[in-house]
Amino acid sequence: MRSYVVHQLAQLVVVVIGISILAFVILHVLGDPVLLLLPQNAGKAEFERYRKLLGLDQPLWVQYWKFASQAVQGDFGKSWYADTPAFSLVLERMPPTIYLTLAGLVVALLIALPLGILAALKRHSFVDTLCTGIAVAGQAMPLFWFGIMLIIIFAVRLRALPASGYGTWQHFVMPAFCLGAALAPITMRLVRSGVIEVLSMEYITTARAKGVGERTVVIKHAFRNACIPIITILGLQFGQLLGGAIITETVFAWPGVATLTVESIRNQDFPVVQCAVVLLALLIVTANVIVDLLVGFIDPRIRVSA
Amino acid sequence: MTAARTGADVAVKPARGAARPAASAPSRGSLRRLVRLKWGMAAAALLLTIVASAIFAPSIAPHDPLAVNIRQRLAPPVWMDGGTPRHLLGTDQIGRDLLARVIYGGRVSLVIGVSAMLLSATIGVLLGLTAGYFGRRIDWVITMVVNVLLTFPFVLLALAVIAVLGSSLSNMIIVLGVAGWPIYARVIRAETLAIREREFVLAGRALGMSHARLIFRQILPNLVSPIVVIATLQVAQVIVLESFLSFLGLGIQPPTPAWGNMLGEGRVYMLNSWWIAAFPGLAIFTTTFAINLMGNALRDWLDPHMKL
């Protein structure tokens, strides 16, 4: 178990370093910060002065080291736009994003678990075909379009829910449903195949041979074992879920990290973009590690083989 | 490394579920595959229509997609009160014909989708082959990069890069293409690892074939099916992502018609004129749906056991 944990943590470190290099490269190699900071008609001397001031005349690895060592201390520099530290700006917007992500996950599970199990139990039936069909259609649905259609129907036509904003539970309904509906199809398909696979195992046959009731077989024997791949997958999907949350936020003007990132991109406020990218990555990687550890804890086979 | 392994397993699961019926109930399984193939054919026909209408847009579009007619602005679709047969799907806020714009909008989406896919496939397949064939340190490095990129939401990466590079058609293709390669690399690497040990490759090596010949003439031809399937599904993914970026105003800039920016412009008017946002969205949905159906059918047809 111990080496398993160490292995997981080591991987976390490597991935975070990778992401930080990525965030650094995006600004410093692909673009030139000075070009973005100074007005276009600034003279050559002015450019040189700024370049020195920002330490951009030093070798790239020195610059990266400076960026990384400050980032570790939570110092991503000041926002070029709002004159506050980028870190606190991003941190402030983190809770709404996390709440939305979790709410979306809950909705996705509420849709996917019953339908997935049902489809697996009644394999090749009409119900199964219908569920699979809806799942394929659902996967093709652009999330942001779906969100807009929800707004048109429920906020504009029926006036039942607020179109955007944050605060009460009513504000949560549409964004959470939108995000959940986006994640549900893939989750449903995975639940279905997970349960089908488990149902063909010998211990299920044994349980049935013992005369265990069908309901107990499904809930106690099949579903519990099917949970392991489902948890693993959901953990790995977390990045996609967060990606979905980014899209959902922009549609519903949700005051989370994503809307901040998009605003910052529009304002060319790169310290904030960098900080948001690194912190979101950290969030994803942490979620992945927690899931891996959880699965290793539930299923001893995994931590032994690792 | 475990994440990579579990990730690969994850990808395997749905396909296994789909492949299993063939083993347990042969007649029923093949019947099911046949039905799915039919769906795939229907999807392919639909897709062909969409592609054709994009290619021949100048001859089939009823109006110039950029022609402004302020007197006819915000006209509803023909079946609603106040709709005119002149504008079958209605007009937008400055009186441009929506049907013409939807038809022309497909050009941008398809060009970006296909070009970005070609770029990712080239990068991903080459790196996947390298990692799987040579193994060791180079495999470790490539796998690590794949892991880092796959953990990260594709959307955020694309947003950040577009923000620095600026948005133009070629930048969009480069960004979406470069961001999309890891999935190819992961699948191709896993397949190569297995194929490398097969007898015909060992025989080739014993005959003294060069690495390049082994990789491109012996191994690569065996990987065509997974590449085709991933590529198909990726086109759909890229189209959705491109339209999202355009929707945010970070992609294709107006007045060039693209499904994404039409949706973004239409959002402002959705209170009274829902059709401006609805039809481009419907176009995106139909296209990606057709591509996904076709991709699934291709997978069943080419190789029901494919690890995808």
Boltz contact constraints between the chains, C-beta under 6 A:
constraints:
  - contact:
      token1: [A, 15]
      token2: [B, 148]
      max_distance: 6.0
  - contact:
      token1: [A, 15]
      token2: [B, 151]
      max_distance: 6.0
  - contact:
      token1: [A, 18]
      token2: [B, 148]
      max_distance: 6.0
  - contact:
      token1: [A, 26]
      token2: [B, 160]
      max_distance: 6.0
  - contact:
      token1: [A, 26]
      token2: [B, 161]
      max_distance: 6.0
  - contact:
      token1: [A, 26]
      token2: [B, 164]
      max_distance: 6.0
  - contact:
      token1: [A, 30]
      token2: [B, 164]
      max_distance: 6.0
  - contact:
      token1: [A, 31]
      token2: [B, 164]
      max_distance: 6.0
  - contact:
      token1: [A, 136]
      token2: [B, 292]
      max_distance: 6.0
  - contact:
      token1: [A, 140]
      token2: [B, 285]
      max_distance: 6.0
  - contact:
      token1: [A, 140]
      token2: [B, 288]
      max_distance: 6.0
  - contact:
      token1: [A, 140]
      token2: [B, 289]
      max_distance: 6.0
  - contact:
      token1: [A, 140]
      token2: [B, 292]
      max_distance: 6.0
  - contact:
      token1: [A, 141]
      token2: [B, 285]
      max_distance: 6.0
  - contact:
      token1: [A, 142]
      token2: [B, 240]
      max_distance: 6.0
  - contact:
      token1: [A, 142]
      token2: [B, 284]
      max_distance: 6.0
  - contact:
      token1: [A, 144]
      token2: [B, 244]
      max_distance: 6.0
  - contact:
      token1: [A, 144]
      token2: [B, 247]
      max_distance: 6.0
  - contact:
      token1: [A, 145]
      token2: [B, 281]
      max_distance: 6.0
  - contact:
      token1: [A, 148]
      token2: [B, 267]
      max_distance: 6.0
  - contact:
      token1: [A, 148]
      token2: [B, 277]
      max_distance: 6.0
  - contact:
      token1: [A, 152]
      token2: [B, 270]
      max_distance: 6.0
  - contact:
      token1: [A, 152]
      token2: [B, 274]
      max_distance: 6.0
  - contact:
      token1: [A, 156]
      token2: [B, 271]
      max_distance: 6.0
  - contact:
      token1: [A, 189]
      token2: [B, 14]
      max_distance: 6.0
  - contact:
      token1: [A, 190]
      token2: [B, 13]
      max_distance: 6.0
  - contact:
      token1: [A, 193]
      token2: [B, 13]
      max_distance: 6.0
  - contact:
      token1: [A, 193]
      token2: [B, 14]
      max_distance: 6.0
  - contact:
      token1: [A, 193]
      token2: [B, 17]
      max_distance: 6.0
  - contact:
      token1: [A, 196]
      token2: [B, 17]
      max_distance: 6.0
  - contact:
      token1: [A, 232]
      token2: [B, 6]
      max_distance: 6.0
  - contact:
      token1: [A, 233]
      token2: [B, 10]
      max_distance: 6.0
  - contact:
      token1: [A, 236]
      token2: [B, 7]
      max_distance: 6.0
  - contact:
      token1: [A, 236]
      token2: [B, 10]
      max_distance: 6.0
  - contact:
      token1: [A, 239]
      token2: [B, 151]
      max_distance: 6.0
  - contact:
      token1: [A, 239]
      token2: [B, 153]
      max_distance: 6.0
  - contact:
      token1: [A, 242]
      token2: [B, 153]
      max_distance: 6.0
  - contact:
      token1: [A, 243]
      token2: [B, 153]
      max_distance: 6.0
  - contact:
      token1: [A, 243]
      token2: [B, 155]
      max_distance: 6.0
  - contact:
      token1: [A, 246]
      token2: [B, 155]
      max_distance: 6.0
  - contact:
      token1: [A, 265]
      token2: [B, 163]
      max_distance: 6.0
  - contact:
      token1: [A, 273]
      token2: [B, 160]
      max_distance: 6.0
  - contact:
      token1: [A, 277]
      token2: [B, 160]
      max_distance: 6.0
  - contact:
      token1: [A, 281]
      token2: [B, 152]
      max_distance: 6.0
  - contact:
      token1: [A, 284]
      token2: [B, 151]
      max_distance: 6.0
  - contact:
      token1: [A, 306]
      token2: [B, 2]
      max_distance: 6.0
